[in-house]
Amino acid sequence: MSNRVVITGMGIWSCLGQDLNTVTESLRNGVSGIIFDEKRKGKGFGFRSALTSAVPMPDLKPFVGRDERKYMHEESSYAYMATIQALEQAGLDMDYLSSHEVGILYGNDSVSESTVGAWDKIRSIDSTAASGSGAIFRCMNSSITMNLACLFKLRGVNMTVSAACASGSHSIGLGWLLISQGLQDCIVCGGAQEVNPYATGPFDGLQTFSTREDDPTKACRPFDRDRDGLIPGGGAATVILESHDNAVKRGAHIIAEVMGYGFSGNGDHMTTPSVEGPQRSLEMAIRLSGVDIRDIGYINAHATSTKIGDAREAQAINNVFHGLNVPVTSTKSQTGHEMWMAGTSELIYSTLMMKNGFIAGNINFENPDEDTAILNIIPETREAHFNMFLSNSFGFGGTNATLIVRNIN
């Protein structure tokens, strides 16, 4: 059995905007969501780089009762807002959700602020009672899926996908596999990332963040010769995946079709990426999708603005697409690295571009180096009509994911 898998809803809570229309215009206009966060230089933090994306904390009071909010941490709040948007666009109301077996697969790989906060309370009076009844649920990596499944009455598969910076892509890929094999008809998929300093302090300690603090919007420079490191970001992004038959049966508007999913492990170094591992992920996605590689009109690269990471990905893309001159950009140039969220948000960014006839420029790309010059990197927004794209996500420990998505008019 092999069912077609389609996207019927999307939602986002991002540094580029908190709704699809705003995000579309931010992409088109080359808006950067990156700021200098003074707090990260203060006492108790001592960050080498205070650069981060700016993501507003949503007010859940109009949507979620007080008793339920005590279980929700930062990422759950972002994910809730992204998911209500996606469900609304998909036309899935509470009556449908409570009477059908809808699943959830959501990418997440940290709960830092919740854990630190709980222990601060415990230490304040030397008693675990101080943490409160909701703390354990805020401190679990599966907090997002637990909260959303209960709030939206989701009775299908319920699982958190924890795979570093490929978590969001793997959630969609696993959803594609379950639906294509007839095991589920509809799954809420996504990824979320906390933006607070606690989540990225140890990451900053690796000295992989950009220190171009004098001009934050120019700091993230994927593929550029003068790139000096990534910038952390976050928020949440949700897509609704359905079998084509299920979507047609209930009269849903179909946005796009997930054609294929590729995955691989580098099996090598914890932090240093390879060429061969990502290349196998791309090749698997293309093979399983059955598409003609010449029909892929855009590549949203993982490229985080690190020296070796961007170089290795450029080589992998070139090895697969050599001679085809496919346009390539990294939307991280505008958002920073949205980490556990990135695979889902970048699929949404790419879909918005595809539906609206443009490719957002790889901002701050001024000069290639010998590794990145082999790609057709688009530095400024270009009007372009394409009907299929490929999106890469790679993570620590050598986890790789690639998705291929086709337009449905």
Disulfide bonds with the S-S distance in Angstrom:
none
